[in-house]
Amino acid sequence: MDRFIRRIPAVTLRRWLDDGAEIALLDAREEGEFGASHLFWAVPCPFSRREMRAAALLPRRSVRIVCLDDGRGVAEALAVWLLADGYTDVAVLDGGTRAWATAGGALFSGINVPSKAFGEWVEHHYGTESVDPPELKSWLESGRKMVVLDSRTEAEFRRMSIPTGISVPGGELAYRIGDLAPDPETLVVVNCAGRTRSIMGAESLRRAGIPNKVVALRNGTMGWELAGLRCEQGRTERFPPGAPRSAALALQRATAFAEASGVRVATPDQVAGFAADATRSLHLLDVRDPGEFRGAHHPASRNAPGGQLVQATDGWIAVRNARIVLLDDDGVRARMAAAWLRQMGHAEVFVVAGGFASLGDLGPARAAPEIAAPAVPTIEVLRLTERLDAGTPTVIVDVARSLEYRDGHIPGAVWGVRGRLGVLAEAVAEARLVVATSPDGALARFAVAELEALGAKEVVALAGGTDAWHAFGRPLVKDRTTPPDAACVDAYLRPYDRNSGVEAAMREYLSWEIALVEAIARDGTVRFGVAAHG
């Protein structure tokens, strides 16, 4: 079937990237392979997770799509699947990344590159102030009046944090700073693990115009540890829940920044019109804290907490030149995130008058589609334990991300990547029962057919996945060494994820981030700032 796939040369792709029309570049390789070398605007859509990633990233089935790889065929496989699933305008970059480089195009390593590069641009453009870890340590020891605000996710904060730090994810900073540091004499220090969220968090507060002095912790927790200082583990200090007392002031500040950045305010009727427009893609994203989103949200929206959205935009937005509508409840967090997306180069970015609660039924909008896992045989945890206890020869295949598998898997389970499960063929064929699992069980259902094709006698998916096993009171095995770093093709390992060479990886990562400003100049398709896109 792949002989019918349209292939385009690098020169055509270059022209498409500059023509102003919607386009999505989907790299079909696994994330670890993608992170080694890819196009600047490419978004990872690993073939092993294609059903979930495509549904989340592509709100319109007629959008122009170009599939990419390094020339080894997985882009064609993704294109075949997309066409079979109803996407109508799909092409493959002939020769992949190698052809792009041969034609003079720039290639980049790492993940979330557009956001990371933008963070470096922001620091250069706005002159974001920063402090070295030893100096911050001396300030803490001296009792200086200050707050240390950690702009990462709450889970990252609990894993390791700067002493005295408080978890305030980046999208919450401008919203809550009036309550967290009401005295203008209080110094505000913003940190993350590396650079981007420190810079963006600090500059968000500066752009909001707060009277306090604000600095970023240079190189974040990595810089702190490289300076010979110790992070703390397991801390739970977090911003107070609910709307802050200073919300009205925060809205004034966010409105000024958003208006200066060219963010537009859409009425509910206009958003309904966007959703009904079959010629344009609509990314409808709710930027509030995940707990608030779970409590109430518009059913067509996806949760993209503001600070994480700006730091990893390609995790939510794949379609260049699409319409983007950001939602919250009172307009502060949506405006702050929207302002940064505008400066990142997204031309049509809107917030909604009245927030998410003002939106009615958006009809066929596909911003948050139901991902229909195939109907396959399943087994409940209790029944699986009974068969294991009875001695049934069983192979449990866990298709979770490698890092999730390391953090906790069913005893005896083997790890595999969809599309590459053939390495387990001998064990699968010999087993009486093969059980596919994943954290919540959804991805496992997609793996059943592949396991059946390996000659398994009986293949089932574990109902509820590994989460259900653990909830049932069954133990999980945690093993950071399995799979080894070199086998984690499905994940781009951060320095903290590695089993060896962590310090060297930290230094390499920080140098890579700093060098992105110069690297994007070679690409020729990157234009940050409102003036270029207003």
Buried (B, 14 or more C-beta within 10 A) or exposed (E): EEEEBEBBBBEBBBEBBEEEEBBBBBBBBBBBBBBBBBBBBBBBBBBBBBBBBBBBBBBBBBBBBBBBBBBEEBBBBBBBBBBEBEBEBBBBBBBBBBBBBEEEBBBBBBBBBBBBBBBBBBBEBBEBBBBBBEBBBEBBEEEEEBBBBBBBBBEBBBBBBBBBBBBBBBBBBBBBBBBBBEEEEBBBBBBBBBBBBBBBBBBBBBBBEBEBBBBBBBBBBBBBBBBEBEBEEEBEBBBEEEBBEBBEBBBEBBBBBBEEBBBBBBBBEBBBBBBEEEEBBBBBBBBBBBEBBEEEBBEBBBBBBBBBBBBBBBBBBBBBBBBBBBBBBBBBBBBBBBBBBBBBBBBBBBBBEEBBEEBEEBEEBBBBBEBEBEEBEBBBBEEBBEBBEEEEEBBBBBBBBBBBBBBBBBEEBBBBBBBBBEEBBEBBEEBEBBBBBBBEBBBBBBBBEBBBEBEBEBBBBBBBBBBBBBEEEBEBBEEEEBBEBEEBBBBBBBBBBBBEEBEEBBBEBBEBBEEBBEBBEEBBBBEBBBEEBE
